[in-house]
């Protein structure tokens, strides 16, 4: 892997960056260029990388949903 940025970023800042080729990854606040993958691992990694924003949004949505349910349940107990 080749380091491509010396500026430290938060994960949120990294996720806001546009997708690039070659693919970059976020490790300990740094953006690193990923090395070329081969075979089945490459296929899986490509799918995960392509869909990461969708996966993150789904996870955040699930967390928000359960937070909302907890809020409603606690509100109903008070009333």
ABEGO torsion letter per residue (X at the ends): XBBABABBBBAAAAAABBBBOBBBBBBGGBBBBBBBBBEAAAAAAAAAAAAAAAAAAAAAAAAAAAAAAAAAAAAAAAX
